[in-house]
Amino acid sequence: MIEHFFGCPYCWEEISMLLDPSIAQQSYVEDCEICCNPIEIRLRFEERELIEFDATALEQ
């Protein structure tokens, strides 16, 4: 597991997330641990190295 820090697209607080590099491409929704709004997470690993990470606000 790799810990990754990023800013919430709603409240802009820095939050962290544990990422699993054994899964090359991932997309899921997770709530911000500060403001509880849903964040769409998209990420991609190549050779267990994080090469793409995007955290966006969900359209409501």
For each residue, the residues with C-beta under 8 A, 3 or more apart:
1: 18 19 20 21
2: 18 19 20 21 50
3: 16 17 18 19
4: 16 17 18 19 50 53
5: 14 15 16
6: 14 15 16 17 53 55
7: 12 13 14 15 55
8: 11 12 13 14 15 32 34 35 37 39 55
9: 12 39 55 56 57
10: 32 35 37 39 57
11: 8 32 34 35 37
12: 7 8 9
13: 7 8 32 34 35
14: 5 6 7 8
15: 5 6 7 8 32 33 34
16: 3 4 5 6
17: 3 4 6 30 41
18: 1 2 3 4
19: 1 2 3 4 26 43 45 50
20: 1 2 23 26
21: 1 2 45 48 49 50
22: 48
23: 20 26 45
24: 44 45 46
25: 43 44 45
26: 19 20 23 41 42 43 44
27: 40 41 42 43
28: 40 41
29: 38 39 40 41 58
30: 17 38 39 41
31: 36 37 38 39
32: 8 10 11 13 15 35 36 37 38 39
33: 15 36
34: 8 11 13 15
35: 8 10 11 13 32
36: 31 32 33
37: 8 10 11 31 32 57 58
38: 29 30 31 32 58
39: 8 9 10 29 30 31 32 55 56 57 58
40: 27 28 29 54 55 56 57 58
41: 17 26 27 28 29 30 53 54 55
42: 26 27 52 53 54 56
43: 19 25 26 27 50 52 53 54
44: 24 25 26 50 51 52 53
45: 19 21 23 24 25 48 49 50 51
46: 24 49 51
47:
48: 21 22 45
49: 21 45 46
50: 2 4 19 21 43 44 45 53
51: 44 45 46
52: 42 43 44
53: 4 6 41 42 43 44 50
54: 40 41 42 43
55: 6 7 8 9 39 40 41
56: 9 39 40 42
57: 9 10 37 39 40
58: 29 37 38 39 40
59:
60:
